[in-house]
């Protein structure tokens, strides 16, 4: 028979409270989108871009009323006045307030960029999703068609549409500009979505749903699209500045909005003549705002890309 264990008091040690709670979850779990916003806020450059975008959107509707001048108001006696107390951004060759016209131009430029990006988003995810989920033969045919469309220069499309829809000349309408950019601009989005679909349709949850009888459309809508939302959002934020820059380029070439409407690119084109007579502010100020818009959307897109990357999650 074994000897009984001698239970001495020094064998017993009081348990440490910290060791008792070592496996306890100290912080509640954070859902995906709140965690994305938390990480995005830590990116100071992205927040600067987001702040600039919000301010420009507000000023595009509020700033046109701050100077006291209307968009169409002309006064040839006050033409080509440099920035100062009379005209904060100066006046153009017809005596119109450049401050008011810049914010009107920002309104048109932002509207064209956002609408064109939204159309690219809708067509791109639909076309790319169908191509990626379909058979290899259908996918090959659809992507060859997309490549042919993407090879057409949008500048040529704008010129042709301007001639057909506006034979009198004098620039393009907002509808023509958005249509021209959307005819070819959706292809990069479609290629991105197709690549994501080809990857995710082989995932375990997609194969499990297919084995249980789910249709391809259901799998695409319920499983694949939600998991491709991150790269799609990043691409949309980068599509908007591309569309704005394309519109500004067309406006600078004289293919922008018809007078009396004007975007930032049109204002830069109008101010080009002022450089020869010492009125460089007429082109510098619109160019600054175009650069700010491009900068804001690009840094926001970079910040979203980092915030949506699960490998960078802490």
C-alpha positions in Angstrom: 0.0 0.0 0.0 1.3 3.4 -1.0 2.2 5.9 1.5 -0.2 8.8 1.8 1.0 12.1 0.3 2.1 14.6 2.9 0.0 17.7 2.0 2.0 20.6 3.4 0.6 24.1 3.3 3.7 25.4 1.3 2.7 23.1 -1.6 -0.3 25.3 -2.3 0.1 28.6 -4.1 -2.6 31.1 -4.5 -3.6 31.4 -8.2 -2.8 34.6 -10.0 -5.9 36.4 -11.2 -4.1 37.4 -14.4 -3.4 33.7 -15.2 -7.0 32.8 -14.6 -8.2 35.3 -17.3 -5.4 34.7 -19.7 -7.6 33.0 -22.3 -10.5 35.5 -21.9 -11.3 37.7 -25.0 -10.5 41.2 -23.8 -11.8 43.1 -26.8 -15.0 42.4 -28.7 -14.6 41.3 -32.3 -14.9 44.1 -34.9 -16.9 43.6 -38.1 -15.4 44.0 -41.5 -16.6 47.4 -42.5 -16.0 49.1 -39.2 -12.5 47.7 -39.2 -12.0 49.0 -42.7 -13.1 52.5 -41.6 -10.8 52.2 -38.5 -7.8 51.4 -40.6 -8.7 54.0 -43.2 -8.8 56.7 -40.5 -5.2 55.9 -39.6 -4.1 56.7 -43.1 -3.7 60.4 -42.8 -3.1 61.0 -46.5 -6.3 59.2 -47.4 -8.2 61.2 -44.9 -6.8 64.4 -46.4 -8.1 63.2 -49.8 -11.5 62.3 -48.4 -11.8 65.7 -46.7 -10.9 67.5 -49.9 -13.5 65.6 -51.8 -16.2 66.3 -49.3 -15.2 70.0 -49.2 -15.2 70.3 -53.0 -18.6 68.6 -53.3 -20.0 71.1 -50.7 -18.4 74.1 -52.4 -19.7 72.9 -55.8 -23.2 73.7 -54.6 -22.5 76.4 -52.0 -19.5 78.2 -53.4 -21.5 79.5 -56.4 -23.5 81.8 -54.0 -20.6 83.1 -51.9 -19.1 85.7 -54.2 -22.4 87.5 -55.0 -21.9 87.1 -58.8 -23.9 84.8 -61.0 -22.5 82.2 -63.4 -23.6 84.1 -66.6 -23.1 87.7 -65.3 -20.9 89.7 -67.7 -19.3 93.1 -67.3 -16.8 94.0 -70.0 -15.7 97.0 -67.9 -14.4 94.5 -65.3 -12.7 92.0 -67.6 -9.3 90.4 -66.9 -9.1 91.7 -63.3 -6.5 89.8 -61.3 -7.5 88.0 -58.1 -8.3 90.4 -55.3 -11.1 91.9 -53.2 -13.3 92.5 -56.2 -13.0 89.0 -57.7 -11.5 86.5 -55.4 -10.2 84.3 -58.3 -10.2 87.2 -60.8 -12.4 87.7 -63.9 -12.2 86.3 -67.4 -12.1 88.0 -70.8 -15.9 88.7 -70.6 -15.8 90.1 -67.0 -17.3 87.0 -65.4 -16.4 86.0 -61.9 -13.9 83.1 -62.1 -14.6 82.0 -58.5 -18.2 81.2 -59.4 -17.3 79.7 -62.7 -14.7 77.4 -61.1 -17.2 75.9 -58.7 -19.8 75.5 -61.4 -17.0 73.8 -63.5 -16.2 71.6 -60.5 -19.8 70.6 -60.3 -19.9 69.5 -63.9 -16.5 67.8 -63.7 -17.5 65.8 -60.6 -20.9 64.9 -62.0 -19.3 63.6 -65.3 -16.7 61.6 -63.4 -19.1 60.0 -60.9 -21.8 59.2 -63.5 -19.2 57.7 -65.9 -17.6 55.7 -63.1 -21.1 54.4 -62.0 -21.9 53.3 -65.5 -18.5 51.6 -65.9 -19.2 49.9 -62.6 -22.6 48.5 -63.6 -21.5 47.3 -67.1 -18.2 46.1 -65.9 -19.4 43.9 -63.0 -22.2 42.5 -65.2 -20.1 41.7 -68.2 -17.1 40.5 -66.2 -19.2 38.4 -63.9 -21.0 36.6 -66.8 -17.7 36.0 -68.6 -16.0 34.6 -65.5 -18.8 32.3 -64.5 -19.5 31.0 -68.0 -17.7 28.3 -69.9 -14.3 28.7 -71.3 -15.6 29.2 -74.9 -18.1 31.9 -73.9 -15.5 33.6 -71.7 -13.0 33.6 -74.6 -15.6 35.2 -77.0 -16.7 37.8 -74.5 -13.2 38.9 -73.7 -12.1 39.2 -77.4 -15.1 41.5 -77.9 -14.1 43.5 -74.9 -10.5 43.8 -76.1 -11.7 45.1 -79.5 -13.9 47.7 -77.9 -11.1 48.8 -75.6 -8.7 49.2 -78.5 -10.9 52.1 -79.9 -9.6 55.5 -78.6 -12.2 57.3 -76.6 -11.0 60.6 -78.2 -12.1 59.2 -81.6 -15.4 58.1 -80.1 -16.0 61.6 -78.7 -15.3 63.3 -82.1 -17.6 60.9 -83.9 -20.4 61.3 -81.4 -20.0 65.1 -81.4 -20.3 65.2 -85.2 -23.3 62.8 -85.3 -25.2 64.2 -82.3 -24.2 67.8 -82.7 -23.6 68.6 -86.4 -23.5 72.3 -85.7 -20.3 72.0 -83.8 -19.3 74.1 -80.7 -18.3 71.3 -78.4 -20.1 68.3 -76.8 -23.0 67.9 -74.5 -22.7 66.2 -71.1 -24.6 63.2 -72.5 -22.1 62.8 -75.3 -19.1 63.0 -73.0 -20.5 60.4 -70.6 -21.6 58.1 -73.4 -18.2 58.3 -75.1 -16.2 57.6 -72.0 -18.6 54.8 -71.0 -18.4 53.0 -74.3 -14.8 52.0 -73.7 -14.3 52.8 -70.0 -16.1 49.7 -68.6 -13.6 47.2 -70.0 -10.9 47.5 -67.2 -13.6 46.9 -64.6 -14.9 43.9 -66.5 -11.3 42.5 -66.7 -10.9 43.0 -63.0 -14.2 41.4 -62.1 -13.6 38.5 -64.5 -10.2 37.7 -62.9 -11.8 37.8 -59.4 -14.7 35.5 -60.5 -12.3 33.0 -62.1 -10.4 32.8 -58.8 -13.4 32.7 -56.4 -15.5 30.2 -58.3 -13.0 27.5 -57.5 -13.2 28.3 -53.7 -14.5 25.7 -51.3 -17.7 27.6 -50.5 -18.5 28.1 -54.2 -17.9 24.4 -55.0 -20.0 23.4 -51.9 -22.9 25.6 -53.1 -22.7 24.1 -56.6 -22.7 20.6 -55.2 -25.9 21.4 -53.3 -27.6 22.5 -56.5 -27.1 26.3 -56.4 -27.2 28.0 -59.8 -24.3 29.9 -61.2 -26.3 33.1 -60.9 -27.0 32.5 -57.3 -23.3 31.7 -56.5 -22.2 34.8 -58.4 -24.7 37.0 -56.5 -24.4 35.5 -53.0 -20.8 34.4 -52.8 -18.5 35.8 -55.4 -19.7 39.5 -55.8 -19.6 40.2 -52.0 -16.0 38.9 -51.9 -14.9 41.0 -54.8 -16.3 44.2 -53.4 -13.0 45.5 -52.0 -11.0 45.5 -55.3 -14.1 46.8 -57.1 -14.5 49.8 -54.7 -10.8 50.6 -55.1 -11.1 50.5 -58.9 -14.2 52.8 -58.8 -12.3 55.4 -56.7 -9.5 55.3 -59.3 -12.0 55.4 -62.2 -13.5 58.7 -61.1 -10.3 60.7 -61.4 -9.5 59.1 -64.8 -12.9 60.1 -66.1 -12.5 63.6 -64.7 -9.0 63.9 -66.3 -10.4 62.6 -69.6 -13.1 65.2 -69.6 -10.7 67.9 -68.7 -8.4 66.8 -71.6 -11.4 67.0 -74.0 -12.4 70.4 -72.6 -8.9 71.7 -73.0 -8.9 70.4 -76.6 -12.2 72.3 -77.3 -14.3 69.1 -77.3 -15.8 69.7 -73.9 -19.1 71.1 -72.8 -20.9 73.5 -75.1 -21.0 77.2 -74.0 -22.3 78.6 -71.8 -21.8 75.5 -69.7 -18.2 74.8 -68.7 -16.2 72.3 -66.8 -12.7 72.8 -65.3 -11.1 71.6 -68.5 -13.2 74.1 -70.5 -12.1 76.9 -68.1 -8.5 75.9 -68.6 -9.0 76.0 -72.4 -10.6 79.5 -72.1 -7.7 80.7 -69.9 -5.0 79.5 -72.3 -5.3 82.7 -74.4 -4.8 84.8 -71.2 -1.2 83.6 -70.7 0.0 85.6 -73.7 -1.3 88.9 -72.1 -0.2 88.3 -68.5 -3.4 86.7 -67.3 -2.0 83.3 -66.4 -4.3 83.0 -63.4 -7.1 82.1 -65.7 -5.5 78.8 -66.6 -3.6 78.2 -63.4 -6.6 78.3 -61.0 -8.7 75.7 -63.0 -5.5 73.5 -63.3 -5.0 73.6 -59.6 -8.5 72.4 -58.9 -8.1 69.6 -61.5 -4.9 68.5 -59.8 -6.5 68.6 -56.3 -9.4 66.4 -57.5 -7.0 64.0 -59.1 -4.8 63.9 -56.0 -7.8 63.4 -53.6 -9.3 60.5 -55.4 -6.0 58.8 -56.0 -4.8 58.9 -52.4 -8.3 57.9 -51.2 -8.1 54.9 -53.6 -4.7 53.9 -52.3 -5.9 54.2 -48.7 -9.0 52.0 -49.5 -6.7 49.4 -51.1 -4.6 49.2 -48.0 -7.7 49.2 -45.6 -9.4 46.5 -47.5 -6.4 44.2 -47.7 -6.9 41.5 -45.0 -3.1 40.8 -44.9 -2.6 44.2 -43.4 -5.2 43.7 -40.7 -4.0 44.0 -37.1 
